[in-house]
Amino acid sequence: MCDVHGCGALQAPTRRRLLGAGAALASWWLGAPLAAKEALPERGLSPQQALAVLQQGNSRYVSGRSTARDLVAARAQHPLGQRPLAAVLCCADSRVVPELVFDQGPGDLFVVRVAGNVVTPEGLASLEYGVRFLGVPLVMVLGHSSCGAVSAAVSVVQEQAQLPGHLPALAEAIRPAVELAAQRDPAHVHAAATEGNVRHQVARLATADPLLAPQVKSGALQVVGALYALETGRVTLV
Protein backbone atom coordinates (compact mmCIF):
# COMPACT_ATOMS: atom_id res chain seq x y z
CA MET A 1 0.00 0.00 0.00
CA CYS A 2 1.54 3.32 -1.00
CA ASP A 3 1.65 6.45 1.11
CA VAL A 4 -0.15 9.68 0.27
CA HIS A 5 2.78 11.18 -1.61
CA GLY A 6 3.45 7.97 -3.55
CA CYS A 7 -0.14 7.58 -4.71
CA GLY A 8 -0.35 11.23 -5.62
CA ALA A 9 2.76 10.94 -7.73
CA LEU A 10 1.21 8.06 -9.63
CA GLN A 11 -2.32 9.45 -9.95
CA ALA A 12 -1.59 13.04 -10.88
CA PRO A 13 0.12 12.23 -14.20
CA THR A 14 -2.64 9.74 -14.95
CA ARG A 15 -5.30 12.41 -14.50
CA ARG A 16 -3.28 14.87 -16.55
CA ARG A 17 -2.90 12.34 -19.32
CA LEU A 18 -6.62 11.64 -19.31
CA LEU A 19 -7.48 15.33 -19.36
CA GLY A 20 -4.94 15.95 -22.07
CA ALA A 21 -6.26 13.08 -24.16
CA GLY A 22 -9.82 14.32 -23.69
CA ALA A 23 -8.85 17.83 -24.74
CA ALA A 24 -7.03 16.51 -27.79
CA LEU A 25 -10.03 14.39 -28.76
CA ALA A 26 -12.40 17.34 -28.35
CA SER A 27 -10.08 19.53 -30.39
CA TRP A 28 -9.90 16.93 -33.17
CA TRP A 29 -13.67 16.36 -33.15
CA LEU A 30 -14.50 20.05 -33.33
CA GLY A 31 -11.69 20.99 -35.66
CA ALA A 32 -11.88 18.06 -38.09
CA PRO A 33 -14.64 19.44 -40.36
CA LEU A 34 -12.84 22.75 -40.82
CA ALA A 35 -9.46 21.12 -41.24
CA ALA A 36 -11.00 18.66 -43.67
CA LYS A 37 -12.35 21.42 -45.87
CA GLU A 38 -9.02 23.19 -45.83
CA ALA A 39 -7.20 19.97 -46.70
CA LEU A 40 -9.14 19.41 -49.92
CA PRO A 41 -7.82 21.47 -52.83
CA GLU A 42 -10.22 23.58 -54.82
CA ARG A 43 -10.36 22.35 -58.41
CA GLY A 44 -10.88 25.80 -59.87
CA LEU A 45 -11.88 24.45 -63.28
CA SER A 46 -13.95 26.35 -65.80
CA PRO A 47 -16.83 24.52 -67.49
CA GLN A 48 -14.72 24.14 -70.61
CA GLN A 49 -11.77 22.74 -68.68
CA ALA A 50 -13.97 20.25 -66.82
CA LEU A 51 -15.42 19.08 -70.14
CA ALA A 52 -11.93 18.66 -71.56
CA VAL A 53 -10.96 16.48 -68.58
CA LEU A 54 -13.95 14.22 -69.25
CA GLN A 55 -13.22 13.99 -72.96
CA GLN A 56 -9.57 13.14 -72.35
CA GLY A 57 -10.59 10.51 -69.81
CA ASN A 58 -13.01 8.93 -72.27
CA SER A 59 -10.26 8.79 -74.89
CA ARG A 60 -8.08 6.86 -72.45
CA TYR A 61 -10.97 4.51 -71.66
CA VAL A 62 -11.73 3.82 -75.32
CA SER A 63 -8.08 3.09 -76.10
CA GLY A 64 -7.64 0.83 -73.07
CA ARG A 65 -5.25 3.20 -71.28
CA SER A 66 -7.34 3.92 -68.18
CA THR A 67 -5.42 5.30 -65.23
CA ALA A 68 -4.21 2.85 -62.57
CA ARG A 69 -5.42 4.07 -59.16
CA ASP A 70 -4.61 3.14 -55.59
CA LEU A 71 -8.19 3.06 -54.32
CA VAL A 72 -7.16 1.98 -50.84
CA ALA A 73 -4.90 5.00 -50.37
CA ALA A 74 -7.52 7.28 -51.92
CA ARG A 75 -10.07 6.30 -49.29
CA ALA A 76 -8.11 8.22 -46.68
CA GLN A 77 -9.29 11.44 -48.34
CA HIS A 78 -12.97 10.47 -48.53
CA PRO A 79 -13.96 11.55 -45.00
CA LEU A 80 -12.53 14.99 -45.72
CA GLY A 81 -15.33 15.89 -48.13
CA GLN A 82 -15.82 16.00 -51.87
CA ARG A 83 -14.74 18.26 -54.71
CA PRO A 84 -16.21 16.69 -57.88
CA LEU A 85 -15.13 18.23 -61.17
CA ALA A 86 -18.50 17.65 -62.87
CA ALA A 87 -22.01 16.29 -62.36
CA VAL A 88 -23.47 13.62 -64.62
CA LEU A 89 -27.14 12.79 -65.08
CA CYS A 90 -27.10 9.35 -66.65
CA CYS A 91 -29.26 6.30 -67.18
CA ALA A 92 -29.48 3.61 -64.51
CA ASP A 93 -28.35 1.03 -67.08
CA SER A 94 -25.79 -1.25 -65.43
CA ARG A 95 -23.54 -1.11 -68.51
CA VAL A 96 -23.00 2.64 -68.20
CA VAL A 97 -20.57 3.54 -65.41
CA PRO A 98 -19.54 7.21 -65.64
CA GLU A 99 -16.44 6.86 -63.47
CA LEU A 100 -15.12 4.15 -65.82
CA VAL A 101 -16.36 5.80 -69.01
CA PHE A 102 -14.51 9.03 -68.18
CA ASP A 103 -11.57 7.36 -66.40
CA GLN A 104 -12.20 9.14 -63.12
CA GLY A 105 -11.82 7.97 -59.54
CA PRO A 106 -14.09 8.10 -56.50
CA GLY A 107 -14.91 11.69 -55.60
CA ASP A 108 -14.32 13.03 -59.12
CA LEU A 109 -17.90 12.87 -60.42
CA PHE A 110 -21.23 13.75 -58.80
CA VAL A 111 -23.54 11.21 -60.43
CA VAL A 112 -27.34 11.16 -60.54
CA ARG A 113 -28.80 8.01 -62.09
CA VAL A 114 -32.35 7.35 -63.28
CA ALA A 115 -33.62 5.15 -66.09
CA GLY A 116 -33.77 7.16 -69.30
CA ASN A 117 -31.58 9.94 -67.85
CA VAL A 118 -34.67 12.10 -67.32
CA VAL A 119 -34.95 15.07 -64.99
CA THR A 120 -37.06 14.30 -61.93
CA PRO A 121 -37.69 16.64 -58.98
CA GLU A 122 -35.31 14.62 -56.83
CA GLY A 123 -32.69 14.46 -59.56
CA LEU A 124 -32.93 18.19 -60.16
CA ALA A 125 -32.52 18.84 -56.44
CA SER A 126 -29.45 16.61 -56.39
CA LEU A 127 -27.88 18.49 -59.29
CA GLU A 128 -28.74 21.80 -57.65
CA TYR A 129 -26.89 20.59 -54.57
CA GLY A 130 -23.86 19.70 -56.66
CA VAL A 131 -23.79 23.12 -58.30
CA ARG A 132 -24.68 25.24 -55.28
CA PHE A 133 -22.74 23.52 -52.52
CA LEU A 134 -20.05 21.49 -54.27
CA GLY A 135 -19.28 24.07 -56.94
CA VAL A 136 -19.38 21.80 -59.99
CA PRO A 137 -18.96 23.91 -63.13
CA LEU A 138 -20.34 21.33 -65.56
CA VAL A 139 -23.47 19.18 -65.75
CA MET A 140 -23.60 16.48 -68.42
CA VAL A 141 -26.72 14.60 -69.45
CA LEU A 142 -25.43 11.24 -70.67
CA GLY A 143 -27.68 9.04 -72.78
CA HIS A 144 -26.61 5.78 -74.39
CA SER A 145 -27.32 3.45 -77.28
CA SER A 146 -29.85 0.62 -76.89
CA CYS A 147 -31.58 2.39 -74.00
CA GLY A 148 -34.41 0.27 -72.62
CA ALA A 149 -36.27 3.26 -71.22
CA VAL A 150 -36.38 4.85 -74.66
CA SER A 151 -37.54 1.53 -76.17
CA ALA A 152 -40.37 1.42 -73.65
CA ALA A 153 -41.40 4.97 -74.49
CA VAL A 154 -41.35 4.16 -78.21
CA SER A 155 -43.60 1.16 -77.64
CA VAL A 156 -46.04 3.32 -75.66
CA VAL A 157 -46.19 6.01 -78.34
CA GLN A 158 -46.26 3.80 -81.41
CA GLU A 159 -47.98 0.66 -80.14
CA GLN A 160 -50.01 1.97 -77.18
CA ALA A 161 -48.21 -0.52 -74.94
CA GLN A 162 -49.39 -0.72 -71.34
CA LEU A 163 -46.54 -0.60 -68.85
CA PRO A 164 -46.80 -1.89 -65.26
CA GLY A 165 -46.16 -0.10 -61.98
CA HIS A 166 -44.72 3.40 -62.18
CA LEU A 167 -43.13 2.85 -65.60
CA PRO A 168 -45.81 4.90 -67.43
CA ALA A 169 -44.50 8.07 -65.73
CA LEU A 170 -41.03 7.30 -67.05
CA ALA A 171 -42.34 6.77 -70.57
CA GLU A 172 -44.26 10.05 -70.40
CA ALA A 173 -41.07 11.91 -69.53
CA ILE A 174 -39.48 10.59 -72.74
CA ARG A 175 -42.62 10.89 -74.90
CA PRO A 176 -41.82 14.39 -76.30
CA ALA A 177 -38.53 13.14 -77.73
CA VAL A 178 -40.18 10.05 -79.24
CA GLU A 179 -42.96 12.01 -80.90
CA LEU A 180 -40.50 14.49 -82.38
CA ALA A 181 -38.23 11.69 -83.58
CA ALA A 182 -41.16 9.91 -85.24
CA GLN A 183 -41.88 13.06 -87.25
CA ARG A 184 -38.30 13.89 -88.20
CA ASP A 185 -36.66 10.49 -88.62
CA PRO A 186 -39.27 7.70 -88.72
CA ALA A 187 -36.73 5.19 -90.04
CA HIS A 188 -34.52 5.57 -86.96
CA VAL A 189 -36.95 6.44 -84.20
CA HIS A 190 -35.04 4.85 -81.33
CA ALA A 191 -31.70 6.50 -82.12
CA ALA A 192 -33.30 9.85 -82.89
CA ALA A 193 -35.43 9.70 -79.74
CA THR A 194 -32.39 8.82 -77.61
CA GLU A 195 -30.54 11.90 -78.82
CA GLY A 196 -33.67 14.04 -78.70
CA ASN A 197 -34.31 13.00 -75.12
CA VAL A 198 -30.80 14.08 -74.12
CA ARG A 199 -31.33 17.45 -75.76
CA HIS A 200 -34.71 17.84 -74.07
CA GLN A 201 -33.27 17.13 -70.61
CA VAL A 202 -30.36 19.51 -71.23
CA ALA A 203 -32.82 22.28 -72.07
CA ARG A 204 -34.80 21.57 -68.91
CA LEU A 205 -31.71 21.79 -66.72
CA ALA A 206 -30.26 24.85 -68.41
CA THR A 207 -33.49 26.78 -67.78
CA ALA A 208 -34.20 25.42 -64.30
CA ASP A 209 -34.83 28.24 -61.83
CA PRO A 210 -33.91 29.35 -59.29
CA LEU A 211 -30.44 27.78 -59.03
CA LEU A 212 -29.19 26.43 -62.37
CA ALA A 213 -30.45 28.94 -64.93
CA PRO A 214 -28.71 32.00 -63.38
CA GLN A 215 -25.43 30.07 -63.20
CA VAL A 216 -25.75 29.11 -66.86
CA LYS A 217 -26.51 32.70 -67.86
CA SER A 218 -23.47 33.98 -65.98
CA GLY A 219 -21.19 31.42 -67.63
CA ALA A 220 -20.22 29.81 -64.32
CA LEU A 221 -22.09 26.63 -65.29
CA GLN A 222 -22.42 24.75 -68.55
CA VAL A 223 -25.00 22.04 -69.24
CA VAL A 224 -24.11 19.69 -72.08
CA GLY A 225 -25.54 16.54 -73.60
CA ALA A 226 -23.70 13.44 -74.77
CA LEU A 227 -24.29 9.90 -75.98
CA TYR A 228 -22.37 6.81 -74.92
CA ALA A 229 -21.97 4.03 -77.49
CA LEU A 230 -22.16 0.66 -75.77
CA GLU A 231 -20.34 -0.97 -78.69
CA THR A 232 -17.24 1.21 -78.59
CA GLY A 233 -17.27 3.01 -75.23
CA ARG A 234 -16.98 6.35 -76.97
CA VAL A 235 -18.85 9.43 -75.74
CA THR A 236 -20.00 11.95 -78.34
CA LEU A 237 -21.36 15.38 -77.58
CA VAL A 238 -24.78 16.20 -79.05
C-alpha positions as CSV (number, residue, x, y, z in Angstrom):
1,M,0.0,0.0,0.0
2,C,1.5,3.3,-1.0
3,D,1.6,6.5,1.1
4,V,-0.1,9.7,0.3
5,H,2.8,11.2,-1.6
6,G,3.4,8.0,-3.5
7,C,-0.1,7.6,-4.7
8,G,-0.4,11.2,-5.6
9,A,2.8,10.9,-7.7
10,L,1.2,8.1,-9.6
11,Q,-2.3,9.4,-9.9
12,A,-1.6,13.0,-10.9
13,P,0.1,12.2,-14.2
14,T,-2.6,9.7,-15.0
15,R,-5.3,12.4,-14.5
16,R,-3.3,14.9,-16.6
17,R,-2.9,12.3,-19.3
18,L,-6.6,11.6,-19.3
19,L,-7.5,15.3,-19.4
20,G,-4.9,15.9,-22.1
21,A,-6.3,13.1,-24.2
22,G,-9.8,14.3,-23.7
23,A,-8.8,17.8,-24.7
24,A,-7.0,16.5,-27.8
25,L,-10.0,14.4,-28.8
26,A,-12.4,17.3,-28.4
27,S,-10.1,19.5,-30.4
28,W,-9.9,16.9,-33.2
29,W,-13.7,16.4,-33.1
30,L,-14.5,20.1,-33.3
31,G,-11.7,21.0,-35.7
32,A,-11.9,18.1,-38.1
33,P,-14.6,19.4,-40.4
34,L,-12.8,22.8,-40.8
35,A,-9.5,21.1,-41.2
36,A,-11.0,18.7,-43.7
37,K,-12.4,21.4,-45.9
38,E,-9.0,23.2,-45.8
39,A,-7.2,20.0,-46.7
40,L,-9.1,19.4,-49.9
41,P,-7.8,21.5,-52.8
42,E,-10.2,23.6,-54.8
43,R,-10.4,22.4,-58.4
44,G,-10.9,25.8,-59.9
45,L,-11.9,24.5,-63.3
46,S,-13.9,26.4,-65.8
47,P,-16.8,24.5,-67.5
48,Q,-14.7,24.1,-70.6
49,Q,-11.8,22.7,-68.7
50,A,-14.0,20.3,-66.8
51,L,-15.4,19.1,-70.1
52,A,-11.9,18.7,-71.6
53,V,-11.0,16.5,-68.6
54,L,-14.0,14.2,-69.2
55,Q,-13.2,14.0,-73.0
56,Q,-9.6,13.1,-72.3
57,G,-10.6,10.5,-69.8
58,N,-13.0,8.9,-72.3
59,S,-10.3,8.8,-74.9
60,R,-8.1,6.9,-72.4
61,Y,-11.0,4.5,-71.7
62,V,-11.7,3.8,-75.3
63,S,-8.1,3.1,-76.1
64,G,-7.6,0.8,-73.1
65,R,-5.2,3.2,-71.3
66,S,-7.3,3.9,-68.2
67,T,-5.4,5.3,-65.2
68,A,-4.2,2.9,-62.6
69,R,-5.4,4.1,-59.2
70,D,-4.6,3.1,-55.6
71,L,-8.2,3.1,-54.3
72,V,-7.2,2.0,-50.8
73,A,-4.9,5.0,-50.4
74,A,-7.5,7.3,-51.9
75,R,-10.1,6.3,-49.3
76,A,-8.1,8.2,-46.7
77,Q,-9.3,11.4,-48.3
78,H,-13.0,10.5,-48.5
79,P,-14.0,11.5,-45.0
80,L,-12.5,15.0,-45.7
81,G,-15.3,15.9,-48.1
82,Q,-15.8,16.0,-51.9
83,R,-14.7,18.3,-54.7
84,P,-16.2,16.7,-57.9
85,L,-15.1,18.2,-61.2
86,A,-18.5,17.6,-62.9
87,A,-22.0,16.3,-62.4
88,V,-23.5,13.6,-64.6
89,L,-27.1,12.8,-65.1
90,C,-27.1,9.3,-66.6
91,C,-29.3,6.3,-67.2
92,A,-29.5,3.6,-64.5
93,D,-28.3,1.0,-67.1
94,S,-25.8,-1.2,-65.4
95,R,-23.5,-1.1,-68.5
96,V,-23.0,2.6,-68.2
97,V,-20.6,3.5,-65.4
98,P,-19.5,7.2,-65.6
99,E,-16.4,6.9,-63.5
100,L,-15.1,4.2,-65.8
101,V,-16.4,5.8,-69.0
102,F,-14.5,9.0,-68.2
103,D,-11.6,7.4,-66.4
104,Q,-12.2,9.1,-63.1
105,G,-11.8,8.0,-59.5
106,P,-14.1,8.1,-56.5
107,G,-14.9,11.7,-55.6
108,D,-14.3,13.0,-59.1
109,L,-17.9,12.9,-60.4
110,F,-21.2,13.8,-58.8
111,V,-23.5,11.2,-60.4
112,V,-27.3,11.2,-60.5
113,R,-28.8,8.0,-62.1
114,V,-32.3,7.4,-63.3
115,A,-33.6,5.2,-66.1
116,G,-33.8,7.2,-69.3
117,N,-31.6,9.9,-67.8
118,V,-34.7,12.1,-67.3
119,V,-35.0,15.1,-65.0
120,T,-37.1,14.3,-61.9
121,P,-37.7,16.6,-59.0
122,E,-35.3,14.6,-56.8
123,G,-32.7,14.5,-59.6
124,L,-32.9,18.2,-60.2
125,A,-32.5,18.8,-56.4
126,S,-29.5,16.6,-56.4
127,L,-27.9,18.5,-59.3
128,E,-28.7,21.8,-57.7
129,Y,-26.9,20.6,-54.6
130,G,-23.9,19.7,-56.7
131,V,-23.8,23.1,-58.3
132,R,-24.7,25.2,-55.3
133,F,-22.7,23.5,-52.5
134,L,-20.1,21.5,-54.3
135,G,-19.3,24.1,-56.9
136,V,-19.4,21.8,-60.0
137,P,-19.0,23.9,-63.1
138,L,-20.3,21.3,-65.6
139,V,-23.5,19.2,-65.7
140,M,-23.6,16.5,-68.4
141,V,-26.7,14.6,-69.5
142,L,-25.4,11.2,-70.7
143,G,-27.7,9.0,-72.8
144,H,-26.6,5.8,-74.4
145,S,-27.3,3.4,-77.3
146,S,-29.9,0.6,-76.9
147,C,-31.6,2.4,-74.0
148,G,-34.4,0.3,-72.6
149,A,-36.3,3.3,-71.2
150,V,-36.4,4.8,-74.7
151,S,-37.5,1.5,-76.2
152,A,-40.4,1.4,-73.6
153,A,-41.4,5.0,-74.5
154,V,-41.3,4.2,-78.2
155,S,-43.6,1.2,-77.6
156,V,-46.0,3.3,-75.7
157,V,-46.2,6.0,-78.3
158,Q,-46.3,3.8,-81.4
159,E,-48.0,0.7,-80.1
160,Q,-50.0,2.0,-77.2
161,A,-48.2,-0.5,-74.9
162,Q,-49.4,-0.7,-71.3
163,L,-46.5,-0.6,-68.8
164,P,-46.8,-1.9,-65.3
165,G,-46.2,-0.1,-62.0
166,H,-44.7,3.4,-62.2
167,L,-43.1,2.8,-65.6
168,P,-45.8,4.9,-67.4
169,A,-44.5,8.1,-65.7
170,L,-41.0,7.3,-67.0
171,A,-42.3,6.8,-70.6
172,E,-44.3,10.1,-70.4
173,A,-41.1,11.9,-69.5
174,I,-39.5,10.6,-72.7
175,R,-42.6,10.9,-74.9
176,P,-41.8,14.4,-76.3
177,A,-38.5,13.1,-77.7
178,V,-40.2,10.0,-79.2
179,E,-43.0,12.0,-80.9
180,L,-40.5,14.5,-82.4
181,A,-38.2,11.7,-83.6
182,A,-41.2,9.9,-85.2
183,Q,-41.9,13.1,-87.3
184,R,-38.3,13.9,-88.2
185,D,-36.7,10.5,-88.6
186,P,-39.3,7.7,-88.7
187,A,-36.7,5.2,-90.0
188,H,-34.5,5.6,-87.0
189,V,-36.9,6.4,-84.2
190,H,-35.0,4.9,-81.3
191,A,-31.7,6.5,-82.1
192,A,-33.3,9.8,-82.9
193,A,-35.4,9.7,-79.7
194,T,-32.4,8.8,-77.6
195,E,-30.5,11.9,-78.8
196,G,-33.7,14.0,-78.7
197,N,-34.3,13.0,-75.1
198,V,-30.8,14.1,-74.1
199,R,-31.3,17.5,-75.8
200,H,-34.7,17.8,-74.1
201,Q,-33.3,17.1,-70.6
202,V,-30.4,19.5,-71.2
203,A,-32.8,22.3,-72.1
204,R,-34.8,21.6,-68.9
205,L,-31.7,21.8,-66.7
206,A,-30.3,24.9,-68.4
207,T,-33.5,26.8,-67.8
208,A,-34.2,25.4,-64.3
209,D,-34.8,28.2,-61.8
210,P,-33.9,29.4,-59.3
211,L,-30.4,27.8,-59.0
212,L,-29.2,26.4,-62.4
213,A,-30.4,28.9,-64.9
214,P,-28.7,32.0,-63.4
215,Q,-25.4,30.1,-63.2
216,V,-25.8,29.1,-66.9
217,K,-26.5,32.7,-67.9
218,S,-23.5,34.0,-66.0
219,G,-21.2,31.4,-67.6
220,A,-20.2,29.8,-64.3
221,L,-22.1,26.6,-65.3
222,Q,-22.4,24.8,-68.5
223,V,-25.0,22.0,-69.2
224,V,-24.1,19.7,-72.1
225,G,-25.5,16.5,-73.6
226,A,-23.7,13.4,-74.8
227,L,-24.3,9.9,-76.0
228,Y,-22.4,6.8,-74.9
229,A,-22.0,4.0,-77.5
230,L,-22.2,0.7,-75.8
231,E,-20.3,-1.0,-78.7
232,T,-17.2,1.2,-78.6
233,G,-17.3,3.0,-75.2
234,R,-17.0,6.3,-77.0
235,V,-18.8,9.4,-75.7
236,T,-20.0,11.9,-78.3
237,L,-21.4,15.4,-77.6
238,V,-24.8,16.2,-79.1
